[in-house]
Amino acid sequence: MPLSDHQQQILTSMGVTLILLQSTEKIINLCMTFVFQKSSRLTLEALELQQKEEQKKTLGYFLRELRKRADLAPEFDQLLRDFLNHRNTFIHKLSDLPGWDLDSPEGRQIAERFISKLTNLNQRVLGIFIGFLRAWERQVGMNTSVPLGSEEFFAEIDRIYTPLIDDLVSKKST
């Protein structure tokens, strides 16, 4: 049975969402390696060991590690919980989502709302973690140039998200 245009649009949105989620997860992993380091001094040996140990770890693992390494503002922590919950539903159990159905107009509407919500959460989380990377680059004196063609994107990150780092996370209380 051929797919309707509406079904094809939803499936295309799902594919784009999956790619965006993978990009966000890579950025979070990068932040956990460099911005929110496991140890106080990151050596090449420690980096190699950490990458080997964390190669197959889940997004949930990295967010738990973030909570161990930094104190999170309550609204940021809730954003991460919502993001992880929606991401896990999308990846592992879409069929459990009440009303999810690409064959009925109501089910497609539920699918579109869910994908839209997840895309919005992903965009906010991605922006924040890229902002963390940008702030860290400046803190350690790295060149923060941006790839050609992405100046507008990084200008928005620097304007909206990079300044939030101190409001969203702080050093872990001892």
VMD Tcl script that builds the backbone (N, CA, C; Angstrom):
set m [mol new atoms 522]
animate dup $m
set s [atomselect $m all]
$s set {name element resname resid chain x y z} {
  {N N MET 1 A 0.846 -1.171 0.000}
  {CA C MET 1 A 0.000 0.000 0.000}
  {C C MET 1 A 0.899 1.243 0.000}
  {N N PRO 2 A 0.736 2.099 -0.970}
  {CA C PRO 2 A 1.582 3.297 -1.045}
  {C C PRO 2 A 1.273 4.271 0.099}
  {N N LEU 3 A 2.299 5.023 0.463}
  {CA C LEU 3 A 2.154 6.018 1.520}
  {C C LEU 3 A 1.530 7.291 0.961}
  {N N SER 4 A 0.722 7.942 1.783}
  {CA C SER 4 A 0.169 9.235 1.401}
  {C C SER 4 A 1.261 10.301 1.525}
  {N N ASP 5 A 1.016 11.445 0.912}
  {CA C ASP 5 A 1.969 12.559 1.032}
  {C C ASP 5 A 2.176 12.930 2.489}
  {N N HIS 6 A 1.103 12.933 3.256}
  {CA C HIS 6 A 1.171 13.296 4.673}
  {C C HIS 6 A 2.039 12.293 5.442}
  {N N GLN 7 A 1.861 11.014 5.170}
  {CA C GLN 7 A 2.672 9.987 5.817}
  {C C GLN 7 A 4.142 10.154 5.435}
  {N N GLN 8 A 4.395 10.429 4.166}
  {CA C GLN 8 A 5.774 10.635 3.713}
  {C C GLN 8 A 6.412 11.840 4.398}
  {N N GLN 9 A 5.636 12.902 4.587}
  {CA C GLN 9 A 6.156 14.094 5.266}
  {C C GLN 9 A 6.531 13.765 6.707}
  {N N ILE 10 A 5.697 13.003 7.379}
  {CA C ILE 10 A 5.984 12.640 8.768}
  {C C ILE 10 A 7.230 11.764 8.836}
  {N N LEU 11 A 7.325 10.790 7.959}
  {CA C LEU 11 A 8.504 9.916 7.954}
  {C C LEU 11 A 9.775 10.691 7.621}
  {N N THR 12 A 9.681 11.658 6.729}
  {CA C THR 12 A 10.829 12.517 6.432}
  {C C THR 12 A 11.212 13.332 7.667}
  {N N SER 13 A 10.220 13.887 8.350}
  {CA C SER 13 A 10.481 14.633 9.594}
  {C C SER 13 A 11.151 13.750 10.628}
  {N N MET 14 A 10.723 12.499 10.690}
  {CA C MET 14 A 11.331 11.561 11.640}
  {C C MET 14 A 12.798 11.325 11.294}
  {N N GLY 15 A 13.117 11.195 10.010}
  {CA C GLY 15 A 14.507 11.001 9.599}
  {C C GLY 15 A 15.375 12.197 9.929}
  {N N VAL 16 A 14.864 13.385 9.658}
  {CA C VAL 16 A 15.600 14.612 9.977}
  {C C VAL 16 A 15.799 14.721 11.491}
  {N N THR 17 A 14.758 14.406 12.249}
  {CA C THR 17 A 14.840 14.449 13.717}
  {C C THR 17 A 15.908 13.498 14.223}
  {N N LEU 18 A 15.976 12.309 13.668}
  {CA C LEU 18 A 16.991 11.340 14.079}
  {C C LEU 18 A 18.397 11.875 13.847}
  {N N ILE 19 A 18.634 12.477 12.698}
  {CA C ILE 19 A 19.952 13.043 12.395}
  {C C ILE 19 A 20.285 14.178 13.359}
  {N N LEU 20 A 19.292 15.026 13.650}
  {CA C LEU 20 A 19.514 16.125 14.592}
  {C C LEU 20 A 19.820 15.597 15.994}
  {N N LEU 21 A 19.117 14.566 16.415}
  {CA C LEU 21 A 19.372 13.964 17.730}
  {C C LEU 21 A 20.790 13.408 17.813}
  {N N GLN 22 A 21.239 12.755 16.750}
  {CA C GLN 22 A 22.589 12.213 16.747}
  {C C GLN 22 A 23.628 13.331 16.859}
  {N N SER 23 A 23.389 14.452 16.184}
  {CA C SER 23 A 24.305 15.590 16.275}
  {C C SER 23 A 24.340 16.137 17.699}
  {N N THR 24 A 23.187 16.256 18.311}
  {CA C THR 24 A 23.116 16.766 19.686}
  {C C THR 24 A 23.849 15.835 20.639}
  {N N GLU 25 A 23.664 14.544 20.476}
  {CA C GLU 25 A 24.345 13.592 21.346}
  {C C GLU 25 A 25.856 13.689 21.196}
  {N N LYS 26 A 26.353 13.909 19.983}
  {CA C LYS 26 A 27.792 14.072 19.771}
  {C C LYS 26 A 28.309 15.337 20.466}
  {N N ILE 27 A 27.539 16.403 20.390}
  {CA C ILE 27 A 27.948 17.660 21.044}
  {C C ILE 27 A 27.955 17.480 22.563}
  {N N ILE 28 A 26.959 16.801 23.108}
  {CA C ILE 28 A 26.916 16.548 24.553}
  {C C ILE 28 A 28.134 15.727 24.959}
  {N N ASN 29 A 28.446 14.694 24.194}
  {CA C ASN 29 A 29.615 13.865 24.487}
  {C C ASN 29 A 30.889 14.710 24.455}
  {N N LEU 30 A 31.012 15.574 23.468}
  {CA C LEU 30 A 32.167 16.455 23.363}
  {C C LEU 30 A 32.268 17.375 24.583}
  {N N CYS 31 A 31.139 17.922 25.004}
  {CA C CYS 31 A 31.124 18.774 26.199}
  {C C CYS 31 A 31.547 17.995 27.443}
  {N N MET 32 A 31.086 16.755 27.544}
  {CA C MET 32 A 31.434 15.951 28.721}
  {C C MET 32 A 32.921 15.624 28.735}
  {N N THR 33 A 33.538 15.564 27.573}
  {CA C THR 33 A 34.969 15.283 27.499}
  {C C THR 33 A 35.795 16.517 27.825}
  {N N PHE 34 A 35.411 17.673 27.290}
  {CA C PHE 34 A 36.262 18.850 27.403}
  {C C PHE 34 A 35.738 19.927 28.345}
  {N N VAL 35 A 34.466 20.235 28.297}
  {CA C VAL 35 A 33.929 21.332 29.109}
  {C C VAL 35 A 33.716 20.877 30.554}
  {N N PHE 36 A 33.074 19.739 30.725}
  {CA C PHE 36 A 32.792 19.200 32.053}
  {C C PHE 36 A 33.664 17.970 32.266}
  {N N GLN 37 A 34.957 18.201 32.349}
  {CA C GLN 37 A 35.929 17.115 32.386}
  {C C GLN 37 A 35.757 16.229 33.615}
  {N N LYS 38 A 36.073 14.958 33.400}
  {CA C LYS 38 A 35.980 13.964 34.469}
  {C C LYS 38 A 37.058 14.217 35.527}
  {N N SER 39 A 38.251 14.542 35.075}
  {CA C SER 39 A 39.350 14.803 36.004}
  {C C SER 39 A 39.806 16.244 35.845}
  {N N SER 40 A 40.549 16.711 36.827}
  {CA C SER 40 A 40.954 18.113 36.803}
  {C C SER 40 A 41.980 18.402 35.708}
  {N N ARG 41 A 42.747 17.408 35.325}
  {CA C ARG 41 A 43.757 17.610 34.277}
  {C C ARG 41 A 43.555 16.553 33.195}
  {N N LEU 42 A 43.260 17.004 32.006}
  {CA C LEU 42 A 42.988 16.104 30.900}
  {C C LEU 42 A 44.284 15.862 30.127}
  {N N THR 43 A 44.814 14.661 30.276}
  {CA C THR 43 A 46.007 14.270 29.529}
  {C C THR 43 A 45.575 13.428 28.330}
  {N N LEU 44 A 46.491 13.212 27.414}
  {CA C LEU 44 A 46.193 12.386 26.253}
  {C C LEU 44 A 45.812 10.974 26.691}
  {N N GLU 45 A 46.528 10.448 27.668}
  {CA C GLU 45 A 46.230 9.101 28.153}
  {C C GLU 45 A 44.842 9.052 28.793}
  {N N ALA 46 A 44.528 10.055 29.595}
  {CA C ALA 46 A 43.207 10.099 30.242}
  {C C ALA 46 A 42.102 10.246 29.197}
  {N N LEU 47 A 42.352 11.066 28.178}
  {CA C LEU 47 A 41.374 11.259 27.115}
  {C C LEU 47 A 41.131 9.950 26.355}
  {N N GLU 48 A 42.206 9.250 26.011}
  {CA C GLU 48 A 42.061 7.973 25.300}
  {C C GLU 48 A 41.306 6.954 26.145}
  {N N LEU 49 A 41.630 6.872 27.432}
  {CA C LEU 49 A 40.945 5.941 28.324}
  {C C LEU 49 A 39.473 6.308 28.458}
  {N N GLN 50 A 39.197 7.578 28.634}
  {CA C GLN 50 A 37.820 8.040 28.773}
  {C C GLN 50 A 37.024 7.741 27.511}
  {N N GLN 51 A 37.597 8.009 26.339}
  {CA C GLN 51 A 36.892 7.732 25.091}
  {C C GLN 51 A 36.613 6.246 24.934}
  {N N LYS 52 A 37.559 5.414 25.322}
  {CA C LYS 52 A 37.367 3.962 25.224}
  {C C LYS 52 A 36.268 3.503 26.179}
  {N N GLU 53 A 36.288 4.006 27.410}
  {CA C GLU 53 A 35.300 3.620 28.417}
  {C C GLU 53 A 33.897 4.096 28.048}
  {N N GLU 54 A 33.801 5.266 27.452}
  {CA C GLU 54 A 32.502 5.889 27.204}
  {C C GLU 54 A 31.984 5.677 25.786}
  {N N GLN 55 A 32.696 4.894 24.999}
  {CA C GLN 55 A 32.350 4.714 23.590}
  {C C GLN 55 A 30.910 4.238 23.387}
  {N N LYS 56 A 30.430 3.360 24.219}
  {CA C LYS 56 A 29.096 2.785 24.022}
  {C C LYS 56 A 28.101 3.236 25.097}
  {N N LYS 57 A 28.427 4.285 25.793}
  {CA C LYS 57 A 27.538 4.777 26.847}
  {C C LYS 57 A 26.341 5.492 26.230}
  {N N THR 58 A 25.266 5.528 26.994}
  {CA C THR 58 A 24.015 6.125 26.521}
  {C C THR 58 A 23.951 7.614 26.838}
  {N N LEU 59 A 23.004 8.271 26.209}
  {CA C LEU 59 A 22.766 9.676 26.499}
  {C C LEU 59 A 22.414 9.857 27.980}
  {N N GLY 60 A 21.609 8.962 28.510}
  {CA C GLY 60 A 21.256 9.019 29.927}
  {C C GLY 60 A 22.488 8.988 30.817}
  {N N TYR 61 A 23.464 8.176 30.467}
  {CA C TYR 61 A 24.712 8.103 31.219}
  {C C TYR 61 A 25.400 9.459 31.236}
  {N N PHE 62 A 25.506 10.100 30.066}
  {CA C PHE 62 A 26.205 11.386 29.994}
  {C C PHE 62 A 25.473 12.467 30.794}
  {N N LEU 63 A 24.158 12.432 30.787}
  {CA C LEU 63 A 23.411 13.435 31.561}
  {C C LEU 63 A 23.536 13.175 33.056}
  {N N ARG 64 A 23.591 11.911 33.473}
  {CA C ARG 64 A 23.849 11.601 34.890}
  {C C ARG 64 A 25.243 12.070 35.297}
  {N N GLU 65 A 26.217 11.849 34.401}
  {CA C GLU 65 A 27.582 12.312 34.667}
  {C C GLU 65 A 27.634 13.833 34.791}
  {N N LEU 66 A 26.899 14.521 33.937}
  {CA C LEU 66 A 26.854 15.980 34.016}
  {C C LEU 66 A 26.357 16.415 35.392}
  {N N ARG 67 A 25.329 15.747 35.888}
  {CA C ARG 67 A 24.785 16.091 37.207}
  {C C ARG 67 A 25.803 15.818 38.321}
  {N N LYS 68 A 26.685 14.848 38.133}
  {CA C LYS 68 A 27.733 14.563 39.118}
  {C C LYS 68 A 28.828 15.632 39.081}
  {N N ARG 69 A 29.078 16.176 37.901}
  {CA C ARG 69 A 30.207 17.087 37.718}
  {C C ARG 69 A 29.851 18.550 37.900}
  {N N ALA 70 A 28.559 18.876 37.825}
  {CA C ALA 70 A 28.146 20.281 37.927}
  {C C ALA 70 A 26.776 20.354 38.596}
  {N N ASP 71 A 26.544 21.452 39.267}
  {CA C ASP 71 A 25.204 21.721 39.797}
  {C C ASP 71 A 24.407 22.392 38.683}
  {N N LEU 72 A 23.222 21.861 38.419}
  {CA C LEU 72 A 22.401 22.373 37.325}
  {C C LEU 72 A 21.259 23.223 37.865}
  {N N ALA 73 A 20.960 24.299 37.172}
  {CA C ALA 73 A 19.777 25.090 37.504}
  {C C ALA 73 A 18.560 24.182 37.321}
  {N N PRO 74 A 17.565 24.282 38.202}
  {CA C PRO 74 A 16.398 23.390 38.120}
  {C C PRO 74 A 15.711 23.385 36.756}
  {N N GLU 75 A 15.581 24.556 36.116}
  {CA C GLU 75 A 14.902 24.592 34.812}
  {C C GLU 75 A 15.733 23.916 33.724}
  {N N PHE 76 A 17.061 23.989 33.836}
  {CA C PHE 76 A 17.928 23.306 32.878}
  {C C PHE 76 A 17.862 21.801 33.101}
  {N N ASP 77 A 17.879 21.392 34.352}
  {CA C ASP 77 A 17.765 19.968 34.672}
  {C C ASP 77 A 16.448 19.406 34.139}
  {N N GLN 78 A 15.358 20.162 34.286}
  {CA C GLN 78 A 14.057 19.703 33.776}
  {C C GLN 78 A 14.060 19.630 32.246}
  {N N LEU 79 A 14.685 20.596 31.600}
  {CA C LEU 79 A 14.806 20.555 30.141}
  {C C LEU 79 A 15.531 19.292 29.708}
  {N N LEU 80 A 16.615 18.950 30.401}
  {CA C LEU 80 A 17.364 17.740 30.054}
  {C C LEU 80 A 16.534 16.482 30.293}
  {N N ARG 81 A 15.764 16.463 31.375}
  {CA C ARG 81 A 14.897 15.303 31.651}
  {C C ARG 81 A 13.830 15.159 30.560}
  {N N ASP 82 A 13.200 16.269 30.195}
  {CA C ASP 82 A 12.179 16.231 29.139}
  {C C ASP 82 A 12.786 15.778 27.815}
  {N N PHE 83 A 13.953 16.318 27.498}
  {CA C PHE 83 A 14.634 15.953 26.264}
  {C C PHE 83 A 14.943 14.460 26.241}
  {N N LEU 84 A 15.522 13.947 27.315}
  {CA C LEU 84 A 15.881 12.534 27.373}
  {C C LEU 84 A 14.637 11.649 27.279}
  {N N ASN 85 A 13.576 12.025 27.969}
  {CA C ASN 85 A 12.337 11.254 27.933}
  {C C ASN 85 A 11.759 11.206 26.518}
  {N N HIS 86 A 11.666 12.356 25.862}
  {CA C HIS 86 A 11.132 12.409 24.497}
  {C C HIS 86 A 12.052 11.686 23.513}
  {N N ARG 87 A 13.346 11.860 23.678}
  {CA C ARG 87 A 14.316 11.191 22.806}
  {C C ARG 87 A 14.186 9.679 22.949}
  {N N ASN 88 A 14.108 9.190 24.182}
  {CA C ASN 88 A 13.997 7.748 24.391}
  {C C ASN 88 A 12.687 7.192 23.842}
  {N N THR 89 A 11.607 7.939 24.008}
  {CA C THR 89 A 10.333 7.505 23.420}
  {C C THR 89 A 10.471 7.412 21.907}
  {N N PHE 90 A 11.066 8.419 21.294}
  {CA C PHE 90 A 11.241 8.448 19.845}
  {C C PHE 90 A 12.099 7.280 19.365}
  {N N ILE 91 A 13.196 7.019 20.043}
  {CA C ILE 91 A 14.143 5.996 19.601}
  {C C ILE 91 A 13.660 4.588 19.923}
  {N N HIS 92 A 13.069 4.400 21.107}
  {CA C HIS 92 A 12.822 3.046 21.597}
  {C C HIS 92 A 11.365 2.595 21.631}
  {N N LYS 93 A 10.420 3.536 21.758}
  {CA C LYS 93 A 9.055 3.060 22.004}
  {C C LYS 93 A 7.970 3.972 21.443}
  {N N LEU 94 A 8.109 4.358 20.206}
  {CA C LEU 94 A 7.088 5.193 19.572}
  {C C LEU 94 A 5.721 4.516 19.592}
  {N N SER 95 A 5.717 3.219 19.441}
  {CA C SER 95 A 4.432 2.503 19.404}
  {C C SER 95 A 3.701 2.575 20.739}
  {N N ASP 96 A 4.403 2.905 21.812}
  {CA C ASP 96 A 3.759 3.051 23.129}
  {C C ASP 96 A 3.127 4.423 23.321}
  {N N LEU 97 A 3.420 5.366 22.425}
  {CA C LEU 97 A 2.884 6.716 22.548}
  {C C LEU 97 A 1.378 6.679 22.271}
  {N N PRO 98 A 0.565 7.078 23.241}
  {CA C PRO 98 A -0.892 7.010 23.058}
  {C C PRO 98 A -1.352 7.765 21.818}
  {N N GLY 99 A -2.060 7.056 20.946}
  {CA C GLY 99 A -2.621 7.673 19.755}
  {C C GLY 99 A -1.706 7.708 18.550}
  {N N TRP 100 A -0.433 7.325 18.709}
  {CA C TRP 100 A 0.516 7.360 17.589}
  {C C TRP 100 A 0.026 6.414 16.504}
  {N N ASP 101 A -0.188 6.964 15.328}
  {CA C ASP 101 A -0.721 6.164 14.228}
  {C C ASP 101 A -0.575 6.988 12.953}
  {N N LEU 102 A 0.120 6.466 11.984}
  {CA C LEU 102 A 0.302 7.211 10.741}
  {C C LEU 102 A -0.812 6.952 9.738}
  {N N ASP 103 A -1.744 6.082 10.095}
  {CA C ASP 103 A -2.837 5.747 9.180}
  {C C ASP 103 A -4.079 6.605 9.362}
  {N N SER 104 A -4.216 7.225 10.529}
  {CA C SER 104 A -5.412 8.038 10.770}
  {C C SER 104 A -5.018 9.516 10.895}
  {N N PRO 105 A -5.931 10.416 10.549}
  {CA C PRO 105 A -5.634 11.855 10.694}
  {C C PRO 105 A -5.293 12.229 12.143}
  {N N GLU 106 A -6.022 11.645 13.096}
  {CA C GLU 106 A -5.756 11.956 14.508}
  {C C GLU 106 A -4.372 11.454 14.921}
  {N N GLY 107 A -4.036 10.245 14.489}
  {CA C GLY 107 A -2.723 9.670 14.818}
  {C C GLY 107 A -1.588 10.462 14.199}
  {N N ARG 108 A -1.793 10.919 12.974}
  {CA C ARG 108 A -0.760 11.731 12.318}
  {C C ARG 108 A -0.594 13.070 13.033}
  {N N GLN 109 A -1.693 13.622 13.516}
  {CA C GLN 109 A -1.617 14.885 14.262}
  {C C GLN 109 A -0.822 14.682 15.553}
  {N N ILE 110 A -1.048 13.571 16.231}
  {CA C ILE 110 A -0.280 13.252 17.446}
  {C C ILE 110 A 1.196 13.087 17.088}
  {N N ALA 111 A 1.465 12.395 15.981}
  {CA C ALA 111 A 2.846 12.202 15.535}
  {C C ALA 111 A 3.524 13.542 15.253}
  {N N GLU 112 A 2.838 14.412 14.550}
  {CA C GLU 112 A 3.408 15.720 14.217}
  {C C GLU 112 A 3.680 16.546 15.469}
  {N N ARG 113 A 2.747 16.528 16.415}
  {CA C ARG 113 A 2.940 17.290 17.662}
  {C C ARG 113 A 4.137 16.751 18.442}
  {N N PHE 114 A 4.239 15.416 18.514}
  {CA C PHE 114 A 5.347 14.814 19.252}
  {C C PHE 114 A 6.681 15.156 18.595}
  {N N ILE 115 A 6.768 15.001 17.285}
  {CA C ILE 115 A 8.009 15.301 16.573}
  {C C ILE 115 A 8.356 16.779 16.708}
  {N N SER 116 A 7.363 17.637 16.633}
  {CA C SER 116 A 7.593 19.071 16.800}
  {C C SER 116 A 8.135 19.384 18.194}
  {N N LYS 117 A 7.546 18.784 19.205}
  {CA C LYS 117 A 7.997 18.991 20.596}
  {C C LYS 117 A 9.438 18.509 20.754}
  {N N LEU 118 A 9.732 17.310 20.238}
  {CA C LEU 118 A 11.087 16.772 20.340}
  {C C LEU 118 A 12.082 17.652 19.580}
  {N N THR 119 A 11.718 18.117 18.418}
  {CA C THR 119 A 12.595 18.976 17.630}
  {C C THR 119 A 12.891 20.278 18.380}
  {N N ASN 120 A 11.865 20.835 19.021}
  {CA C ASN 120 A 12.045 22.058 19.806}
  {C C ASN 120 A 12.973 21.806 20.998}
  {N N LEU 121 A 12.744 20.720 21.716}
  {CA C LEU 121 A 13.621 20.376 22.844}
  {C C LEU 121 A 15.048 20.177 22.363}
  {N N ASN 122 A 15.201 19.455 21.260}
  {CA C ASN 122 A 16.529 19.196 20.717}
  {C C ASN 122 A 17.236 20.495 20.346}
  {N N GLN 123 A 16.519 21.398 19.713}
  {CA C GLN 123 A 17.116 22.670 19.308}
  {C C GLN 123 A 17.624 23.447 20.521}
  {N N ARG 124 A 16.837 23.472 21.582}
  {CA C ARG 124 A 17.258 24.196 22.795}
  {C C ARG 124 A 18.469 23.530 23.437}
  {N N VAL 125 A 18.447 22.199 23.566}
  {CA C VAL 125 A 19.560 21.481 24.188}
  {C C VAL 125 A 20.821 21.618 23.337}
  {N N LEU 126 A 20.687 21.471 22.026}
  {CA C LEU 126 A 21.836 21.621 21.135}
  {C C LEU 126 A 22.427 23.025 21.254}
  {N N GLY 127 A 21.579 24.037 21.229}
  {CA C GLY 127 A 22.061 25.410 21.353}
  {C C GLY 127 A 22.813 25.640 22.647}
  {N N ILE 128 A 22.277 25.119 23.735}
  {CA C ILE 128 A 22.927 25.298 25.040}
  {C C ILE 128 A 24.288 24.619 25.072}
  {N N PHE 129 A 24.362 23.377 24.594}
  {CA C PHE 129 A 25.633 22.668 24.654}
  {C C PHE 129 A 26.658 23.245 23.677}
  {N N ILE 130 A 26.228 23.734 22.533}
  {CA C ILE 130 A 27.174 24.437 21.652}
  {C C ILE 130 A 27.624 25.718 22.347}
  {N N GLY 131 A 26.715 26.375 23.048}
  {CA C GLY 131 A 27.088 27.560 23.829}
  {C C GLY 131 A 28.129 27.230 24.888}
  {N N PHE 132 A 27.975 26.084 25.547}
  {CA C PHE 132 A 28.981 25.644 26.529}
  {C C PHE 132 A 30.341 25.479 25.846}
  {N N LEU 133 A 30.339 24.844 24.675}
  {CA C LEU 133 A 31.602 24.660 23.945}
  {C C LEU 133 A 32.225 25.994 23.561}
  {N N ARG 134 A 31.393 26.921 23.090}
  {CA C ARG 134 A 31.901 28.242 22.695}
  {C C ARG 134 A 32.493 28.976 23.906}
  {N N ALA 135 A 31.815 28.920 25.035}
  {CA C ALA 135 A 32.323 29.578 26.246}
  {C C ALA 135 A 33.637 28.932 26.688}
  {N N TRP 136 A 33.696 27.612 26.630}
  {CA C TRP 136 A 34.915 26.899 27.020}
  {C C TRP 136 A 36.073 27.252 26.091}
  {N N GLU 137 A 35.809 27.308 24.774}
  {CA C GLU 137 A 36.848 27.677 23.816}
  {C C GLU 137 A 37.444 29.034 24.178}
  {N N ARG 138 A 36.600 29.970 24.500}
  {CA C ARG 138 A 37.081 31.314 24.864}
  {C C ARG 138 A 37.855 31.265 26.178}
  {N N GLN 139 A 37.357 30.477 27.122}
  {CA C GLN 139 A 38.004 30.386 28.428}
  {C C GLN 139 A 39.425 29.842 28.315}
  {N N VAL 140 A 39.637 28.871 27.429}
  {CA C VAL 140 A 40.967 28.279 27.292}
  {C C VAL 140 A 41.788 28.943 26.196}
  {N N GLY 141 A 41.244 29.993 25.563}
  {CA C GLY 141 A 41.991 30.758 24.573}
  {C C GLY 141 A 42.077 30.108 23.208}
  {N N MET 142 A 41.097 29.293 22.873}
  {CA C MET 142 A 41.079 28.669 21.546}
  {C C MET 142 A 40.497 29.633 20.524}
  {N N ASN 143 A 40.852 29.415 19.277}
  {CA C ASN 143 A 40.290 30.187 18.178}
  {C C ASN 143 A 38.818 29.795 18.042}
  {N N THR 144 A 37.926 30.760 18.131}
  {CA C THR 144 A 36.497 30.464 18.057}
  {C C THR 144 A 35.913 30.855 16.708}
  {N N SER 145 A 36.725 30.714 15.661}
  {CA C SER 145 A 36.194 31.035 14.340}
  {C C SER 145 A 35.106 30.017 13.976}
  {N N VAL 146 A 34.297 30.398 13.040}
  {CA C VAL 146 A 33.175 29.533 12.647}
  {C C VAL 146 A 33.316 29.142 11.183}
  {N N PRO 147 A 32.791 27.980 10.832}
  {CA C PRO 147 A 32.857 27.567 9.426}
  {C C PRO 147 A 32.106 28.546 8.534}
  {N N LEU 148 A 32.615 28.741 7.339}
  {CA C LEU 148 A 31.948 29.621 6.379}
  {C C LEU 148 A 30.523 29.151 6.143}
  {N N GLY 149 A 29.625 30.104 6.088}
  {CA C GLY 149 A 28.224 29.789 5.855}
  {C C GLY 149 A 27.424 29.553 7.123}
  {N N SER 150 A 28.104 29.491 8.270}
  {CA C SER 150 A 27.373 29.247 9.512}
  {C C SER 150 A 27.499 30.424 10.488}
  {N N GLU 151 A 27.899 31.567 9.963}
  {CA C GLU 151 A 28.101 32.738 10.813}
  {C C GLU 151 A 26.820 33.131 11.558}
  {N N GLU 152 A 25.697 33.101 10.866}
  {CA C GLU 152 A 24.426 33.489 11.479}
  {C C GLU 152 A 24.052 32.529 12.609}
  {N N PHE 153 A 24.253 31.237 12.382}
  {CA C PHE 153 A 23.953 30.226 13.397}
  {C C PHE 153 A 24.787 30.479 14.654}
  {N N PHE 154 A 26.098 30.652 14.490}
  {CA C PHE 154 A 26.966 30.839 15.654}
  {C C PHE 154 A 26.758 32.201 16.300}
  {N N ALA 155 A 26.383 33.198 15.534}
  {CA C ALA 155 A 26.067 34.499 16.124}
  {C C ALA 155 A 24.870 34.354 17.065}
  {N N GLU 156 A 23.876 33.562 16.646}
  {CA C GLU 156 A 22.714 33.312 17.504}
  {C C GLU 156 A 23.115 32.525 18.751}
  {N N ILE 157 A 23.964 31.518 18.589}
  {CA C ILE 157 A 24.454 30.732 19.734}
  {C C ILE 157 A 25.173 31.661 20.712}
  {N N ASP 158 A 26.063 32.493 20.184}
  {CA C ASP 158 A 26.834 33.396 21.047}
  {C C ASP 158 A 25.949 34.436 21.725}
  {N N ARG 159 A 24.900 34.866 21.042}
  {CA C ARG 159 A 24.008 35.883 21.604}
  {C C ARG 159 A 23.057 35.287 22.642}
  {N N ILE 160 A 22.518 34.099 22.363}
  {CA C ILE 160 A 21.464 33.542 23.215}
  {C C ILE 160 A 22.003 32.563 24.251}
  {N N TYR 161 A 22.837 31.614 23.823}
  {CA C TYR 161 A 23.163 30.482 24.695}
  {C C TYR 161 A 24.493 30.598 25.436}
  {N N THR 162 A 25.538 31.083 24.781}
  {CA C THR 162 A 26.842 31.140 25.429}
  {C C THR 162 A 26.801 31.925 26.743}
  {N N PRO 163 A 26.097 33.048 26.812}
  {CA C PRO 163 A 26.059 33.790 28.080}
  {C C PRO 163 A 25.320 33.047 29.214}
  {N N LEU 164 A 24.574 32.016 28.891}
  {CA C LEU 164 A 23.780 31.316 29.906}
  {C C LEU 164 A 24.565 30.322 30.749}
  {N N ILE 165 A 25.796 30.017 30.381}
  {CA C ILE 165 A 26.516 28.936 31.039}
  {C C ILE 165 A 26.549 29.118 32.552}
  {N N ASP 166 A 26.799 30.333 33.006}
  {CA C ASP 166 A 26.868 30.550 34.462}
  {C C ASP 166 A 25.513 30.448 35.130}
  {N N ASP 167 A 24.423 30.699 34.374}
  {CA C ASP 167 A 23.091 30.585 34.939}
  {C C ASP 167 A 22.586 29.146 34.960}
  {N N LEU 168 A 23.077 28.324 34.037}
  {CA C LEU 168 A 22.570 26.953 33.906}
  {C C LEU 168 A 23.364 25.932 34.707}
  {N N VAL 169 A 24.673 26.148 34.827}
  {CA C VAL 169 A 25.520 25.204 35.569}
  {C C VAL 169 A 26.496 25.976 36.444}
  {N N SER 170 A 26.896 25.346 37.496}
  {CA C SER 170 A 27.933 25.907 38.352}
  {C C SER 170 A 28.793 24.758 38.834}
  {N N LYS 171 A 29.969 25.099 39.352}
  {CA C LYS 171 A 30.843 24.050 39.856}
  {C C LYS 171 A 30.120 23.267 40.923}
  {N N LYS 172 A 30.408 21.989 40.945}
  {CA C LYS 172 A 29.766 21.096 41.911}
  {C C LYS 172 A 30.164 21.510 43.311}
  {N N SER 173 A 29.177 21.629 44.184}
  {CA C SER 173 A 29.440 21.942 45.590}
  {C C SER 173 A 30.110 20.754 46.230}
  {N N THR 174 A 31.053 21.035 47.094}
  {CA C THR 174 A 31.738 19.916 47.765}
  {C C THR 174 A 31.270 19.739 49.174}
}
mol reanalyze $m
mol bondsrecalc $m
mol representation Tube
mol addrep $m
